[in-house]
Amino acid sequence: MATSLIRSRAMIARTVDRHAWEEIADGALVQEDGVIVATGTYDALKARYPNVTVLGSGKEILLPGFVNGHHHIGLTPVQLGSPDMPLELWFITRLVSRGLNLYLDTLYSAFEMIGSGITTVQHIHGWLPGSLSEVEARANDIIRAYEDIGMRVSYCFAIRDQNRLIYQADEEFVAGLPAELKEPMKRWFERFKMTLEDGMDMFRHLHTNHHKKPRVKIQLAPANLHWCSDKALAVLSETSKTYDVPMHMHLNETAYQKGIRLAARQMHCARIYRPFRHARPAPDAWARGVAQREGHRPAGRDQKLCVPQLFVKFPPALGSRRAE
C-alpha cells in the first residue's frame, strides 16, 4: 500500500469520555502500508512529507475507524430466506439454510463494513456442520478474507456442546419427537461432528497460526451458558487463562433464556455458572446481551487490536434465587 497524507477540516483523534473528544483543527495523518505513522495539522505534516500524495480536500471530518464488536455473517438470514422471528423460532427456520462460500461471504460483509467506516471486527463463527478439518478450513477462509481486504479481525469459534437446538438435551429432544421426525432430526444432529475437544484443538491450531499476526487475533467464545456444559465452561475458562485471551459470549438474549426457573429446570444454569465465577474479570470476558442492554460499557481497550472489552454481568436472579 502506498504512503499517503490524509487531510481534513477537523480530525477526531480520540474520545476523552462520553461527552468530550480530542479534535485537531485542519488535522491530518500519514499512513504507510495501512499503518498510521504521524498525526498533526495538515500544514505541519505537508512540510514533513512534501512529496506524499494528499487525499481529501480539507473540508471533511476525519474519524478513527469504527469497531464492529459482534459480527457473524455477510449475507443476512433474511437475504437467504429465513424471516426475522423470535430467536427460538428463528433457529428452526435456519435448519434449511443454503451453504455459502465463506470467503466470499466474508468479503461481502467486509465491503459493507468498510463502507460504513468499520476497520476492526469481532467475528464470532457460528455452529457449522462437518468435522474438525472441514470446519477449521472454513475458519481459515474467513480469516483470509479479512487479511486480503486489510481489516483487523478478532476471530472466535462459538463453542457449544449441549442443548444445541432447543433448551433441552439433544437426545431427549429427539426421543420426544413423533416417530416420522426422529430419524431426520437425528441425522441432522449427526452432521455436526465437532466435539468440545475438537473445538479446543481448533482454537490451538488457529492461535498458533494466526495470533502473532499484526491484524489478526484469536479468542474464545462460549456460545452461551445454556449451550455449554460444566466441563466446557471450565475448559474455556482455563484455556483463557493459559493463553491470556479474552472470551466473547452471548448472554441472556431472550426472556426464555433469562428465566431462572426455566434455566434451572432444563439446563441447571445455577450449577453451570460456577466455573465462570472464578474466571478473571474484564478484559478476559466480553458478553453480549443483557449486560449491553443494561448500559454497561467498556472500561478500556486492547490497544493492539482496539476491540472494546466488557465486564460480564450475570442476572441478579441467579444470585438471589435458589434453583428449583
C-alpha positions as CSV (number, residue, x, y, z in Angstrom):
1,M,0.0,0.0,0.0
2,A,1.4,3.4,-1.0
3,T,2.1,6.1,1.5
4,S,-0.4,8.9,1.6
5,L,-1.3,12.1,3.6
6,I,-5.0,12.3,4.5
7,R,-6.3,15.8,5.4
8,S,-9.5,17.1,6.9
9,R,-11.2,20.2,8.3
10,A,-11.4,18.6,11.7
11,M,-9.7,15.3,12.8
12,I,-11.2,13.5,15.8
13,A,-8.2,12.0,17.4
14,R,-9.8,10.1,20.3
15,T,-12.6,10.2,22.8
16,V,-11.9,11.5,26.3
17,D,-15.2,10.4,27.8
18,R,-18.9,10.1,26.8
19,H,-19.2,13.8,26.2
20,A,-15.7,15.0,25.1
21,W,-13.2,14.3,22.5
22,E,-9.8,15.4,21.3
23,E,-10.0,17.3,18.0
24,I,-7.3,18.7,15.7
25,A,-8.4,21.6,13.5
26,D,-7.1,21.3,9.9
27,G,-5.9,17.9,11.1
28,A,-4.2,15.2,9.0
29,L,-2.4,11.9,9.2
30,V,0.2,10.0,7.3
31,Q,-0.2,6.3,6.7
32,E,2.4,3.8,5.4
33,D,1.1,0.4,4.3
34,G,-2.0,0.9,6.3
35,V,-0.3,1.9,9.5
36,I,-0.7,5.5,10.8
37,V,2.8,6.8,11.3
38,A,2.2,10.5,12.0
39,T,-0.7,12.8,13.0
40,G,-0.9,16.6,13.4
41,T,-2.0,19.6,11.4
42,Y,-2.0,19.5,7.6
43,D,0.5,22.3,7.3
44,A,2.9,20.6,9.6
45,L,2.7,17.2,8.0
46,K,2.8,18.6,4.5
47,A,6.1,20.3,5.4
48,R,7.5,17.0,6.7
49,Y,6.2,14.9,3.8
50,P,6.2,17.2,0.8
51,N,6.2,14.5,-1.9
52,V,3.5,12.3,-0.4
53,T,0.1,12.0,-2.2
54,V,-2.6,14.0,-0.5
55,L,-6.1,12.6,-0.1
56,G,-9.0,14.8,0.9
57,S,-9.9,18.4,0.2
58,G,-9.7,19.8,3.7
59,K,-13.4,20.0,4.0
60,E,-14.0,16.6,5.5
61,I,-14.3,15.3,9.1
62,L,-11.7,12.6,9.8
63,L,-12.7,9.9,12.3
64,P,-10.9,6.8,13.7
65,G,-12.0,3.5,12.3
66,F,-15.1,2.1,14.0
67,V,-15.2,-1.3,15.7
68,N,-17.9,-3.9,14.9
69,G,-18.0,-5.5,18.3
70,H,-20.2,-8.5,17.4
71,H,-20.4,-10.0,13.9
72,H,-21.4,-13.3,12.4
73,I,-22.1,-13.4,8.7
74,G,-22.2,-11.5,5.4
75,L,-25.5,-12.2,3.7
76,T,-28.2,-11.9,6.3
77,P,-30.6,-14.7,7.1
78,V,-33.4,-12.6,5.6
79,Q,-31.5,-12.5,2.3
80,L,-31.1,-16.2,2.5
81,G,-34.9,-16.8,3.0
82,S,-35.1,-17.0,6.8
83,P,-37.6,-14.4,8.2
84,D,-36.9,-12.3,11.2
85,M,-38.6,-14.1,14.1
86,P,-38.2,-14.6,17.9
87,L,-34.9,-16.4,18.5
88,E,-36.3,-19.7,19.5
89,L,-38.5,-20.0,16.4
90,W,-35.8,-18.4,14.1
91,F,-33.4,-21.3,14.9
92,I,-35.9,-23.7,13.2
93,T,-36.0,-21.6,10.0
94,R,-32.2,-21.8,9.8
95,L,-32.3,-25.6,9.5
96,V,-32.5,-25.4,5.8
97,S,-30.1,-22.6,5.2
98,R,-28.1,-22.9,2.0
99,G,-24.4,-23.4,2.1
100,L,-22.2,-20.4,1.2
101,N,-18.6,-19.8,0.2
102,L,-17.5,-18.3,3.5
103,Y,-14.5,-16.5,1.9
104,L,-16.8,-14.6,-0.5
105,D,-19.5,-14.1,2.2
106,T,-16.9,-12.6,4.5
107,L,-15.6,-10.3,1.8
108,Y,-19.2,-9.2,1.1
109,S,-19.7,-8.2,4.7
110,A,-16.2,-6.6,4.8
111,F,-17.1,-4.4,1.9
112,E,-20.2,-3.2,3.7
113,M,-18.3,-2.6,7.0
114,I,-15.5,-0.6,5.3
115,G,-18.1,1.4,3.5
116,S,-19.6,2.3,6.9
117,G,-16.2,3.3,8.4
118,I,-15.5,0.0,10.2
119,T,-11.9,-1.2,10.2
120,T,-11.9,-3.7,13.1
121,V,-14.3,-6.6,13.6
122,Q,-15.0,-9.2,16.3
123,H,-16.1,-12.2,14.2
124,I,-17.9,-14.9,16.1
125,H,-18.1,-18.0,13.9
126,G,-21.4,-19.9,14.5
127,W,-22.2,-23.5,14.7
128,L,-21.2,-25.4,11.5
129,P,-21.7,-29.0,10.2
130,G,-18.6,-31.0,9.4
131,S,-15.5,-32.5,11.0
132,L,-12.7,-30.6,12.7
133,S,-10.7,-30.4,9.5
134,E,-13.7,-29.2,7.5
135,V,-14.7,-26.5,10.0
136,E,-11.1,-25.3,10.5
137,A,-10.7,-24.9,6.7
138,R,-13.8,-22.6,6.7
139,A,-12.4,-20.7,9.7
140,N,-9.2,-20.1,7.8
141,D,-11.2,-18.9,4.7
142,I,-12.9,-16.3,6.9
143,I,-9.6,-15.1,8.4
144,R,-8.0,-15.0,4.9
145,A,-10.8,-12.8,3.6
146,Y,-10.2,-10.2,6.3
147,E,-6.4,-10.4,5.7
148,D,-6.9,-9.9,1.9
149,I,-9.1,-6.8,2.4
150,G,-6.9,-5.3,5.1
151,M,-9.3,-5.3,8.1
152,R,-8.3,-6.1,11.7
153,V,-10.1,-9.2,12.9
154,S,-10.6,-10.9,16.3
155,Y,-11.8,-14.3,15.4
156,C,-13.5,-16.9,17.7
157,F,-15.5,-20.0,17.1
158,A,-18.6,-20.4,19.2
159,I,-18.3,-23.5,21.4
160,R,-21.5,-25.3,22.2
161,D,-21.7,-28.9,23.4
162,Q,-25.3,-29.3,24.7
163,N,-28.9,-28.2,24.1
164,R,-28.0,-27.4,20.5
165,L,-31.4,-26.7,19.1
166,I,-33.9,-26.2,22.0
167,Y,-33.4,-25.7,25.7
168,Q,-33.2,-29.4,26.3
169,A,-30.6,-32.2,25.8
170,D,-30.4,-33.2,22.2
171,E,-31.1,-36.9,22.9
172,E,-34.2,-36.1,25.0
173,F,-35.5,-33.7,22.3
174,V,-35.1,-36.3,19.5
175,A,-36.7,-39.0,21.7
176,G,-39.8,-36.8,22.3
177,L,-40.5,-36.2,18.6
178,P,-43.1,-38.0,16.5
179,A,-41.8,-41.2,15.0
180,E,-41.7,-39.8,11.5
181,L,-39.4,-37.0,12.6
182,K,-37.0,-38.8,14.9
183,E,-34.6,-40.2,12.2
184,P,-34.5,-37.0,10.1
185,M,-33.7,-34.9,13.2
186,K,-31.1,-37.5,14.4
187,R,-29.4,-37.3,11.0
188,W,-29.4,-33.5,11.2
189,F,-27.6,-33.5,14.6
190,E,-25.1,-36.1,13.3
191,R,-23.9,-33.7,10.6
192,F,-22.3,-31.6,13.4
193,K,-19.2,-33.7,14.2
194,M,-17.2,-31.2,16.2
195,T,-16.8,-32.2,19.9
196,L,-15.6,-29.9,22.7
197,E,-12.1,-31.4,22.3
198,D,-12.2,-30.6,18.6
199,G,-13.2,-27.1,19.3
200,M,-10.3,-26.5,21.7
201,D,-7.9,-28.2,19.2
202,M,-9.1,-25.8,16.5
203,F,-8.5,-22.8,18.9
204,R,-5.0,-24.0,19.5
205,H,-4.3,-24.5,15.8
206,L,-5.7,-21.1,14.8
207,H,-3.8,-19.4,17.7
208,T,-0.5,-21.0,16.6
209,N,-1.0,-20.0,13.0
210,H,-2.5,-16.5,13.3
211,H,-2.3,-15.0,16.8
212,K,1.1,-13.3,16.2
213,K,-0.1,-11.5,13.1
214,P,-0.5,-7.7,13.5
215,R,-4.1,-7.7,12.2
216,V,-5.4,-11.0,13.5
217,K,-6.2,-12.2,17.0
218,I,-7.8,-15.5,18.1
219,Q,-10.1,-15.5,21.0
220,L,-12.5,-17.9,22.7
221,A,-16.3,-17.9,22.6
222,P,-18.6,-19.9,24.8
223,A,-21.7,-19.6,22.6
224,N,-24.0,-19.1,25.7
225,L,-24.2,-20.6,29.1
226,H,-27.1,-22.9,28.4
227,W,-25.2,-24.2,25.3
228,C,-22.1,-25.1,27.2
229,S,-21.8,-27.9,29.7
230,D,-20.0,-27.6,33.1
231,K,-17.0,-29.2,31.5
232,A,-17.0,-26.8,28.5
233,L,-17.2,-23.7,30.7
234,A,-14.3,-25.0,32.9
235,V,-12.1,-25.8,29.9
236,L,-12.8,-22.5,28.3
237,S,-12.1,-20.6,31.5
238,E,-8.8,-22.4,32.0
239,T,-7.8,-22.1,28.3
240,S,-8.5,-18.3,28.5
241,K,-6.1,-18.1,31.5
242,T,-3.4,-20.3,29.9
243,Y,-3.3,-18.4,26.6
244,D,-4.2,-15.0,28.0
245,V,-7.0,-14.4,25.6
246,P,-10.5,-12.9,26.1
247,M,-13.8,-14.7,25.8
248,H,-16.7,-13.3,23.9
249,M,-20.2,-14.7,24.5
250,H,-23.9,-14.1,24.1
251,L,-25.7,-13.6,27.5
252,N,-29.4,-14.0,28.0
253,E,-30.8,-12.8,24.7
254,T,-34.5,-13.7,25.3
255,A,-37.0,-13.9,28.1
256,Y,-36.8,-17.7,27.9
257,Q,-33.1,-17.7,28.5
258,K,-33.4,-15.2,31.3
259,G,-36.0,-17.1,33.3
260,I,-34.2,-18.7,36.2
261,R,-36.9,-21.3,36.8
262,L,-36.7,-22.5,33.2
263,A,-32.9,-22.4,33.2
264,A,-32.7,-24.3,36.5
265,R,-35.2,-26.9,35.5
266,Q,-34.0,-27.6,32.0
267,M,-30.3,-26.7,32.0
268,H,-29.1,-26.5,35.6
269,C,-27.9,-23.0,35.0
270,A,-27.3,-22.3,38.7
271,R,-24.7,-25.0,38.5
272,I,-23.1,-24.3,35.2
273,Y,-22.4,-20.6,36.1
274,R,-20.0,-21.7,38.8
275,P,-16.9,-22.2,36.6
276,F,-17.2,-18.6,35.4
277,R,-17.5,-17.2,38.9
278,H,-13.7,-17.8,39.3
279,A,-12.8,-16.7,35.8
280,R,-10.7,-13.5,35.5
281,P,-12.7,-10.3,35.2
282,A,-12.7,-8.0,32.2
283,P,-10.8,-7.7,29.9
284,D,-10.9,-11.6,29.9
285,A,-14.6,-11.8,29.2
286,W,-16.8,-9.9,26.7
287,A,-20.6,-10.6,26.9
288,R,-23.4,-9.5,24.6
289,G,-27.0,-9.4,25.6
290,V,-28.4,-8.3,28.9
291,A,-25.2,-6.7,30.0
292,Q,-25.1,-4.4,27.0
293,R,-28.8,-3.6,27.1
294,E,-28.4,-2.5,30.7
295,G,-25.9,0.1,29.7
296,H,-22.6,-1.4,30.9
297,R,-19.8,-0.1,28.7
298,P,-16.1,-1.0,28.2
299,A,-13.7,0.4,30.8
300,G,-10.7,0.2,28.4
301,R,-9.4,-1.0,25.1
302,D,-6.9,-3.5,23.8
303,Q,-4.6,-1.0,22.2
304,K,-3.1,-3.6,19.8
305,L,-6.5,-4.6,18.3
306,C,-8.9,-1.8,19.5
307,V,-11.6,-4.3,20.5
308,P,-13.6,-3.0,23.4
309,Q,-13.9,-5.2,26.5
310,L,-16.9,-5.6,28.7
311,F,-17.5,-6.9,32.2
312,V,-19.7,-10.0,32.4
313,K,-22.7,-9.2,34.5
314,F,-24.8,-12.2,35.4
315,P,-28.5,-11.8,36.0
316,P,-29.2,-10.9,39.7
317,A,-31.8,-13.7,39.9
318,L,-29.0,-16.3,39.7
319,G,-27.5,-15.0,42.8
320,S,-30.7,-14.3,44.8
321,R,-32.9,-17.3,44.0
322,R,-32.4,-20.9,44.6
323,A,-32.7,-23.3,41.7
324,E,-35.9,-25.3,41.9
